[in-house]
Amino acid sequence: MTDTILLDRIHAFIDARLADPELTPARVAAANHVSTRQLYRLFEREGTTVARWIRDRRLERCRHDLLTTDMSGVSAVGARWGIPDSSYFSRVFRQTYGRCPRDYRRAVH
């Protein structure tokens, strides 16, 4: 299997499990029958790490939900996508999008 096909399969695996807060590089590697070192090398070629890619995908989903839904609380959005710690969610969301999740939601609604 080529690295491109393997990476596509790994991306799909991760996307299907973003809501799982226990999704780790070790679990991704084991489920896809590769070593963690091989997994890290695949993502290095893309200029990122496995953990960062998971976090960024989760944040993309959170941002989408903040734009399109009126879920009861902002922390529920983070928890829905595998980021149950509301302080961490708020901090990394602000670092990525320049506003805390609550302000981001207010600005677009």
N, CA, C and O atoms as a GROMACS GRO file, in nm:
protein
  436
    1MET      N    1   0.085  -0.118   0.000
    1MET     CA    2   0.000   0.000   0.000
    1MET      C    3   0.090   0.124   0.000
    1MET      O    4   0.188   0.131   0.074
    2THR      N    5   0.055   0.221  -0.082
    2THR     CA    6   0.134   0.343  -0.087
    2THR      C    7   0.108   0.429   0.036
    2THR      O    8   0.005   0.415   0.102
    3ASP      N    9   0.202   0.517   0.065
    3ASP     CA   10   0.186   0.607   0.180
    3ASP      C   11   0.063   0.696   0.163
    3ASP      O   12  -0.006   0.725   0.261
    4THR      N   13   0.034   0.738   0.040
    4THR     CA   14  -0.081   0.824   0.016
    4THR      C   15  -0.211   0.752   0.049
    4THR      O   16  -0.299   0.808   0.113
    5ILE      N   17  -0.222   0.629   0.006
    5ILE     CA   18  -0.343   0.550   0.034
    5ILE      C   19  -0.354   0.524   0.184
    5ILE      O   20  -0.463   0.536   0.241
    6LEU      N   21  -0.243   0.490   0.246
    6LEU     CA   22  -0.244   0.465   0.391
    6LEU      C   23  -0.283   0.591   0.466
    6LEU      O   24  -0.364   0.584   0.559
    7LEU      N   25  -0.229   0.704   0.429
    7LEU     CA   26  -0.262   0.829   0.497
    7LEU      C   27  -0.408   0.866   0.476
    7LEU      O   28  -0.474   0.914   0.569
    8ASP      N   29  -0.461   0.845   0.357
    8ASP     CA   30  -0.603   0.869   0.334
    8ASP      C   31  -0.689   0.781   0.424
    8ASP      O   32  -0.788   0.827   0.481
    9ARG      N   33  -0.649   0.657   0.439
    9ARG     CA   34  -0.724   0.564   0.525
    9ARG      C   35  -0.716   0.609   0.671
    9ARG      O   36  -0.815   0.603   0.744
   10ILE      N   37  -0.599   0.654   0.713
   10ILE     CA   38  -0.582   0.702   0.850
   10ILE      C   39  -0.663   0.830   0.873
   10ILE      O   40  -0.726   0.844   0.978
   11HIS      N   41  -0.662   0.921   0.777
   11HIS     CA   42  -0.744   1.043   0.789
   11HIS      C   43  -0.891   1.006   0.806
   11HIS      O   44  -0.959   1.062   0.892
   12ALA      N   45  -0.940   0.914   0.726
   12ALA     CA   46  -1.081   0.872   0.735
   12ALA      C   47  -1.109   0.808   0.871
   12ALA      O   48  -1.214   0.832   0.931
   13PHE      N   49  -1.016   0.728   0.919
   13PHE     CA   50  -1.031   0.664   1.050
   13PHE      C   51  -1.044   0.770   1.159
   13PHE      O   52  -1.134   0.763   1.244
   14ILE      N   53  -0.955   0.869   1.156
   14ILE     CA   54  -0.958   0.975   1.256
   14ILE      C   55  -1.087   1.055   1.246
   14ILE      O   56  -1.153   1.079   1.347
   15ASP      N   57  -1.125   1.096   1.126
   15ASP     CA   58  -1.247   1.175   1.108
   15ASP      C   59  -1.370   1.104   1.162
   15ASP      O   60  -1.460   1.167   1.217
   16ALA      N   61  -1.375   0.973   1.146
   16ALA     CA   62  -1.490   0.896   1.194
   16ALA      C   63  -1.493   0.886   1.347
   16ALA      O   64  -1.595   0.846   1.404
   17ARG      N   65  -1.382   0.920   1.413
   17ARG     CA   66  -1.374   0.903   1.558
   17ARG      C   67  -1.337   1.031   1.633
   17ARG      O   68  -1.291   1.024   1.747
   18LEU      N   69  -1.355   1.145   1.572
   18LEU     CA   70  -1.318   1.271   1.635
   18LEU      C   71  -1.388   1.295   1.768
   18LEU      O   72  -1.332   1.361   1.856
   19ALA      N   73  -1.506   1.245   1.784
   19ALA     CA   74  -1.582   1.267   1.907
   19ALA      C   75  -1.526   1.190   2.025
   19ALA      O   76  -1.561   1.218   2.140
   20ASP      N   77  -1.441   1.093   2.000
   20ASP     CA   78  -1.384   1.011   2.106
   20ASP      C   79  -1.268   1.085   2.173
   20ASP      O   80  -1.164   1.102   2.110
   21PRO      N   81  -1.283   1.129   2.299
   21PRO     CA   82  -1.174   1.201   2.364
   21PRO      C   83  -1.052   1.113   2.390
   21PRO      O   84  -0.944   1.164   2.421
   22GLU      N   85  -1.068   0.983   2.379
   22GLU     CA   86  -0.957   0.889   2.400
   22GLU      C   87  -0.882   0.857   2.270
   22GLU      O   88  -0.796   0.769   2.268
   23LEU      N   89  -0.914   0.926   2.163
   23LEU     CA   90  -0.845   0.905   2.036
   23LEU      C   91  -0.703   0.959   2.048
   23LEU      O   92  -0.682   1.079   2.065
   24THR      N   93  -0.606   0.870   2.041
   24THR     CA   94  -0.466   0.907   2.056
   24THR      C   95  -0.387   0.854   1.938
   24THR      O   96  -0.433   0.766   1.866
   25PRO      N   97  -0.267   0.908   1.916
   25PRO     CA   98  -0.183   0.854   1.810
   25PRO      C   99  -0.159   0.704   1.825
   25PRO      O  100  -0.158   0.631   1.725
   26ALA      N  101  -0.140   0.656   1.947
   26ALA     CA  102  -0.116   0.513   1.968
   26ALA      C  103  -0.237   0.430   1.923
   26ALA      O  104  -0.221   0.326   1.861
   27ARG      N  105  -0.356   0.478   1.954
   27ARG     CA  106  -0.477   0.406   1.911
   27ARG      C  107  -0.494   0.410   1.759
   27ARG      O  108  -0.534   0.312   1.697
   28VAL      N  109  -0.463   0.523   1.701
   28VAL     CA  110  -0.473   0.536   1.555
   28VAL      C  111  -0.375   0.440   1.489
   28VAL      O  112  -0.411   0.371   1.394
   29ALA      N  113  -0.253   0.435   1.539
   29ALA     CA  114  -0.152   0.346   1.482
   29ALA      C  115  -0.194   0.200   1.494
   29ALA      O  116  -0.187   0.125   1.398
   30ALA      N  117  -0.237   0.161   1.613
   30ALA     CA  118  -0.276   0.021   1.635
   30ALA      C  119  -0.392  -0.019   1.545
   30ALA      O  120  -0.390  -0.127   1.486
   31ALA      N  121  -0.491   0.067   1.534
   31ALA     CA  122  -0.609   0.034   1.453
   31ALA      C  123  -0.578   0.026   1.304
   31ALA      O  124  -0.649  -0.039   1.228
   32ASN      N  125  -0.471   0.092   1.263
   32ASN     CA  126  -0.434   0.093   1.122
   32ASN      C  127  -0.312   0.005   1.092
   32ASN      O  128  -0.256   0.010   0.983
   33HIS      N  129  -0.273  -0.074   1.191
   33HIS     CA  130  -0.166  -0.174   1.175
   33HIS      C  131  -0.033  -0.115   1.131
   33HIS      O  132   0.036  -0.169   1.045
   34VAL      N  133   0.000   0.000   1.193
   34VAL     CA  134   0.131   0.061   1.170
   34VAL      C  135   0.192   0.094   1.305
   34VAL      O  136   0.122   0.101   1.406
   35SER      N  137   0.321   0.112   1.308
   35SER     CA  138   0.386   0.154   1.432
   35SER      C  139   0.359   0.303   1.455
   35SER      O  140   0.328   0.376   1.361
   36THR      N  141   0.371   0.345   1.579
   36THR     CA  142   0.351   0.488   1.605
   36THR      C  143   0.459   0.570   1.533
   36THR      O  144   0.432   0.681   1.487
   37ARG      N  145   0.579   0.516   1.524
   37ARG     CA  146   0.686   0.587   1.453
   37ARG      C  147   0.651   0.606   1.305
   37ARG      O  148   0.673   0.713   1.248
   38GLN      N  149   0.597   0.501   1.243
   38GLN     CA  150   0.556   0.513   1.102
   38GLN      C  151   0.444   0.615   1.088
   38GLN      O  152   0.442   0.693   0.993
   39LEU      N  153   0.352   0.614   1.183
   39LEU     CA  154   0.242   0.711   1.181
   39LEU      C  155   0.297   0.853   1.190
   39LEU      O  156   0.256   0.941   1.114
   40TYR      N  157   0.389   0.876   1.283
   40TYR     CA  158   0.448   1.009   1.296
   40TYR      C  159   0.521   1.052   1.169
   40TYR      O  160   0.513   1.168   1.129
   41ARG      N  161   0.591   0.959   1.106
   41ARG     CA  162   0.662   0.991   0.981
   41ARG      C  163   0.565   1.031   0.870
   41ARG      O  164   0.592   1.123   0.793
   42LEU      N  165   0.452   0.962   0.861
   42LEU     CA  166   0.352   0.996   0.760
   42LEU      C  167   0.303   1.140   0.777
   42LEU      O  168   0.289   1.214   0.680
   43PHE      N  169   0.278   1.179   0.901
   43PHE     CA  170   0.228   1.314   0.927
   43PHE      C  171   0.339   1.419   0.916
   43PHE      O  172   0.313   1.534   0.880
   44GLU      N  173   0.463   1.380   0.947
   44GLU     CA  174   0.575   1.473   0.930
   44GLU      C  175   0.586   1.519   0.785
   44GLU      O  176   0.618   1.635   0.759
   45ARG      N  177   0.559   1.430   0.693
   45ARG     CA  178   0.565   1.466   0.550
   45ARG      C  179   0.462   1.572   0.514
   45ARG      O  180   0.478   1.645   0.416
   46GLU      N  181   0.355   1.580   0.594
   46GLU     CA  182   0.253   1.682   0.572
   46GLU      C  183   0.282   1.809   0.652
   46GLU      O  184   0.205   1.905   0.646
   47GLY      N  185   0.390   1.810   0.728
   47GLY     CA  186   0.427   1.928   0.805
   47GLY      C  187   0.350   1.943   0.934
   47GLY      O  188   0.335   2.055   0.984
   48THR      N  189   0.300   1.834   0.990
   48THR     CA  190   0.224   1.840   1.114
   48THR      C  191   0.252   1.715   1.196
   48THR      O  192   0.331   1.630   1.157
   49THR      N  193   0.185   1.707   1.309
   49THR     CA  194   0.192   1.587   1.392
   49THR      C  195   0.054   1.524   1.394
   49THR      O  196  -0.045   1.587   1.357
   50VAL      N  197   0.048   1.401   1.436
   50VAL     CA  198  -0.082   1.331   1.445
   50VAL      C  199  -0.173   1.405   1.543
   50VAL      O  200  -0.288   1.433   1.512
   51ALA      N  201  -0.121   1.436   1.661
   51ALA     CA  202  -0.202   1.502   1.763
   51ALA      C  203  -0.252   1.638   1.716
   51ALA      O  204  -0.368   1.673   1.741
   52ARG      N  205  -0.167   1.713   1.650
   52ARG     CA  206  -0.210   1.845   1.599
   52ARG      C  207  -0.317   1.829   1.492
   52ARG      O  208  -0.413   1.905   1.488
   53TRP      N  209  -0.300   1.730   1.406
   53TRP     CA  210  -0.400   1.708   1.301
   53TRP      C  211  -0.535   1.672   1.362
   53TRP      O  212  -0.638   1.721   1.318
   54ILE      N  213  -0.534   1.586   1.464
   54ILE     CA  214  -0.659   1.551   1.534
   54ILE      C  215  -0.719   1.676   1.596
   54ILE      O  216  -0.838   1.702   1.580
   55ARG      N  217  -0.638   1.752   1.668
   55ARG     CA  218  -0.688   1.874   1.732
   55ARG      C  219  -0.745   1.972   1.630
   55ARG      O  220  -0.852   2.029   1.651
   56ASP      N  221  -0.674   1.993   1.520
   56ASP     CA  222  -0.721   2.088   1.419
   56ASP      C  223  -0.852   2.042   1.356
   56ASP      O  224  -0.940   2.123   1.332
   57ARG      N  225  -0.865   1.913   1.331
   57ARG     CA  226  -0.991   1.860   1.274
   57ARG      C  227  -1.105   1.879   1.374
   57ARG      O  228  -1.216   1.917   1.336
   58ARG      N  229  -1.077   1.854   1.501
   58ARG     CA  230  -1.180   1.875   1.604
   58ARG      C  231  -1.222   2.022   1.609
   58ARG      O  232  -1.341   2.053   1.614
   59LEU      N  233  -1.124   2.110   1.606
   59LEU     CA  234  -1.156   2.253   1.609
   59LEU      C  235  -1.234   2.296   1.486
   59LEU      O  236  -1.323   2.381   1.497
   60GLU      N  237  -1.205   2.240   1.371
   60GLU     CA  238  -1.283   2.271   1.251
   60GLU      C  239  -1.429   2.230   1.270
   60GLU      O  240  -1.520   2.305   1.234
   61ARG      N  241  -1.451   2.114   1.326
   61ARG     CA  242  -1.588   2.068   1.350
   61ARG      C  243  -1.657   2.157   1.453
   61ARG      O  244  -1.774   2.192   1.437
   62CYS      N  245  -1.585   2.195   1.557
   62CYS     CA  246  -1.642   2.285   1.658
   62CYS      C  247  -1.680   2.419   1.595
   62CYS      O  248  -1.788   2.472   1.619
   63ARG      N  249  -1.589   2.473   1.515
   63ARG     CA  250  -1.617   2.601   1.449
   63ARG      C  251  -1.741   2.591   1.361
   63ARG      O  252  -1.825   2.680   1.360
   64HIS      N  253  -1.752   2.482   1.288
   64HIS     CA  254  -1.870   2.460   1.204
   64HIS      C  255  -1.997   2.458   1.289
   64HIS      O  256  -2.096   2.522   1.254
   65ASP      N  257  -1.995   2.384   1.400
   65ASP     CA  258  -2.112   2.378   1.486
   65ASP      C  259  -2.146   2.514   1.546
   65ASP      O  260  -2.263   2.548   1.559
   66LEU      N  261  -2.046   2.591   1.582
   66LEU     CA  262  -2.072   2.724   1.637
   66LEU      C  263  -2.136   2.815   1.532
   66LEU      O  264  -2.216   2.902   1.566
   67LEU      N  265  -2.102   2.794   1.407
   67LEU     CA  266  -2.159   2.874   1.298
   67LEU      C  267  -2.300   2.830   1.260
   67LEU      O  268  -2.382   2.913   1.220
   68THR      N  269  -2.329   2.701   1.272
   68THR     CA  270  -2.452   2.649   1.213
   68THR      C  271  -2.555   2.597   1.311
   68THR      O  272  -2.669   2.571   1.272
   69THR      N  273  -2.520   2.582   1.438
   69THR     CA  274  -2.617   2.528   1.533
   69THR      C  275  -2.630   2.620   1.652
   69THR      O  276  -2.545   2.705   1.677
   70ASP      N  277  -2.735   2.601   1.724
   70ASP     CA  278  -2.757   2.675   1.848
   70ASP      C  279  -2.754   2.579   1.966
   70ASP      O  280  -2.844   2.580   2.050
   71MET      N  281  -2.651   2.496   1.972
   71MET     CA  282  -2.638   2.403   2.083
   71MET      C  283  -2.644   2.482   2.213
   71MET      O  284  -2.606   2.599   2.216
   72SER      N  285  -2.691   2.421   2.319
   72SER     CA  286  -2.716   2.491   2.444
   72SER      C  287  -2.594   2.564   2.500
   72SER      O  288  -2.608   2.678   2.546
   73GLY      N  289  -2.478   2.506   2.498
   73GLY     CA  290  -2.362   2.573   2.553
   73GLY      C  291  -2.240   2.551   2.468
   73GLY      O  292  -2.226   2.449   2.400
   74VAL      N  293  -2.152   2.647   2.472
   74VAL     CA  294  -2.031   2.639   2.394
   74VAL      C  295  -1.948   2.518   2.438
   74VAL      O  296  -1.888   2.450   2.354
   75SER      N  297  -1.943   2.492   2.568
   75SER     CA  298  -1.864   2.377   2.615
   75SER      C  299  -1.920   2.246   2.562
   75SER      O  300  -1.846   2.149   2.545
   76ALA      N  301  -2.050   2.241   2.536
   76ALA     CA  302  -2.111   2.121   2.478
   76ALA      C  303  -2.058   2.096   2.337
   76ALA      O  304  -2.046   1.981   2.294
   77VAL      N  305  -2.028   2.202   2.266
   77VAL     CA  306  -1.973   2.188   2.131
   77VAL      C  307  -1.836   2.122   2.139
   77VAL      O  308  -1.808   2.028   2.065
   78GLY      N  309  -1.751   2.170   2.228
   78GLY     CA  310  -1.619   2.110   2.244
   78GLY      C  311  -1.628   1.965   2.286
   78GLY      O  312  -1.558   1.879   2.232
   79ALA      N  313  -1.713   1.937   2.382
   79ALA     CA  314  -1.728   1.799   2.431
   79ALA      C  315  -1.780   1.708   2.320
   79ALA      O  316  -1.741   1.592   2.311
   80ARG      N  317  -1.868   1.760   2.238
   80ARG     CA  318  -1.924   1.679   2.129
   80ARG      C  319  -1.814   1.630   2.035
   80ARG      O  320  -1.826   1.522   1.977
   81TRP      N  321  -1.709   1.708   2.020
   81TRP     CA  322  -1.601   1.673   1.927
   81TRP      C  323  -1.473   1.629   1.997
   81TRP      O  324  -1.363   1.647   1.944
   82GLY      N  325  -1.487   1.572   2.117
   82GLY     CA  326  -1.373   1.510   2.182
   82GLY      C  327  -1.285   1.602   2.263
   82GLY      O  328  -1.173   1.564   2.299
   83ILE      N  329  -1.333   1.723   2.293
   83ILE     CA  330  -1.257   1.817   2.375
   83ILE      C  331  -1.343   1.851   2.498
   83ILE      O  332  -1.405   1.957   2.503
   84PRO      N  333  -1.347   1.760   2.596
   84PRO     CA  334  -1.437   1.780   2.711
   84PRO      C  335  -1.392   1.886   2.811
   84PRO      O  336  -1.474   1.934   2.889
   85ASP      N  337  -1.266   1.924   2.810
   85ASP     CA  338  -1.216   2.026   2.903
   85ASP      C  339  -1.248   2.164   2.844
   85ASP      O  340  -1.185   2.207   2.747
   86SER      N  341  -1.344   2.233   2.903
   86SER     CA  342  -1.391   2.360   2.846
   86SER      C  343  -1.284   2.469   2.848
   86SER      O  344  -1.280   2.552   2.758
   87SER      N  345  -1.197   2.470   2.949
   87SER     CA  346  -1.090   2.570   2.953
   87SER      C  347  -0.991   2.547   2.839
   87SER      O  348  -0.950   2.641   2.772
   88TYR      N  349  -0.953   2.422   2.819
   88TYR     CA  350  -0.862   2.389   2.710
   88TYR      C  351  -0.927   2.422   2.577
   88TYR      O  352  -0.863   2.481   2.489
   89PHE      N  353  -1.053   2.384   2.561
   89PHE     CA  354  -1.124   2.412   2.436
   89PHE      C  355  -1.124   2.561   2.407
   89PHE      O  356  -1.092   2.603   2.295
   90SER      N  357  -1.159   2.641   2.505
   90SER     CA  358  -1.164   2.786   2.485
   90SER      C  359  -1.026   2.840   2.448
   90SER      O  360  -1.014   2.924   2.359
   91ARG      N  361  -0.923   2.794   2.516
   91ARG     CA  362  -0.787   2.843   2.492
   91ARG      C  363  -0.738   2.810   2.351
   91ARG      O  364  -0.689   2.897   2.281
   92VAL      N  365  -0.751   2.683   2.310
   92VAL     CA  366  -0.699   2.646   2.178
   92VAL      C  367  -0.787   2.702   2.066
   92VAL      O  368  -0.737   2.732   1.957
   93PHE      N  369  -0.916   2.716   2.090
   93PHE     CA  370  -1.004   2.778   1.991
   93PHE      C  371  -0.961   2.923   1.969
   93PHE      O  372  -0.951   2.968   1.855
   94ARG      N  373  -0.937   2.996   2.078
   94ARG     CA  374  -0.894   3.135   2.069
   94ARG      C  375  -0.760   3.147   1.998
   94ARG      O  376  -0.740   3.237   1.917
   95GLN      N  377  -0.666   3.056   2.028
   95GLN     CA  378  -0.536   3.058   1.962
   95GLN      C  379  -0.550   3.035   1.812
   95GLN      O  380  -0.475   3.092   1.732
   96THR      N  381  -0.645   2.952   1.773
   96THR     CA  382  -0.662   2.915   1.633
   96THR      C  383  -0.744   3.016   1.555
   96THR      O  384  -0.709   3.051   1.442
   97TYR      N  385  -0.854   3.065   1.614
   97TYR     CA  386  -0.948   3.150   1.540
   97TYR      C  387  -0.952   3.295   1.587
   97TYR      O  388  -1.028   3.376   1.532
   98GLY      N  389  -0.872   3.330   1.687
   98GLY     CA  390  -0.862   3.470   1.729
   98GLY      C  391  -0.970   3.519   1.821
   98GLY      O  392  -0.968   3.635   1.862
   99ARG      N  393  -1.066   3.435   1.855
   99ARG     CA  394  -1.174   3.470   1.947
   99ARG      C  395  -1.209   3.348   2.029
   99ARG      O  396  -1.191   3.235   1.985
  100CYS      N  397  -1.260   3.372   2.149
  100CYS     CA  398  -1.307   3.258   2.227
  100CYS      C  399  -1.436   3.205   2.160
  100CYS      O  400  -1.502   3.280   2.088
  101PRO      N  401  -1.471   3.081   2.183
  101PRO     CA  402  -1.587   3.021   2.115
  101PRO      C  403  -1.716   3.101   2.134
  101PRO      O  404  -1.794   3.116   2.040
  102ARG      N  405  -1.739   3.151   2.254
  102ARG     CA  406  -1.863   3.225   2.281
  102ARG      C  407  -1.869   3.352   2.196
  102ARG      O  408  -1.973   3.383   2.136
  103ASP      N  409  -1.759   3.426   2.191
  103ASP     CA  410  -1.755   3.548   2.110
  103ASP      C  411  -1.764   3.517   1.961
  103ASP      O  412  -1.827   3.591   1.885
  104TYR      N  413  -1.703   3.408   1.920
  104TYR     CA  414  -1.710   3.365   1.780
  104TYR      C  415  -1.854   3.339   1.741
  104TYR      O  416  -1.900   3.384   1.636
  105ARG      N  417  -1.926   3.267   1.825
  105ARG     CA  418  -2.067   3.237   1.798
  105ARG      C  419  -2.150   3.366   1.792
  105ARG      O  420  -2.231   3.383   1.701
  106ARG      N  421  -2.129   3.456   1.886
  106ARG     CA  422  -2.206   3.581   1.888
  106ARG      C  423  -2.179   3.665   1.764
  106ARG      O  424  -2.269   3.730   1.712
  107ALA      N  425  -2.054   3.664   1.718
  107ALA     CA  426  -2.018   3.747   1.603
  107ALA      C  427  -2.085   3.700   1.474
  107ALA      O  428  -2.107   3.780   1.384
  108VAL      N  429  -2.116   3.573   1.465
  108VAL     CA  430  -2.173   3.520   1.341
  108VAL      C  431  -2.324   3.501   1.349
  108VAL      O  432  -2.388   3.474   1.247
  109HIS      N  433  -2.381   3.515   1.465
  109HIS     CA  434  -2.528   3.498   1.477
  109HIS      C  435  -2.596   3.630   1.499
  109HIS      O  436  -2.719   3.634   1.512
   0.00000   0.00000   0.00000
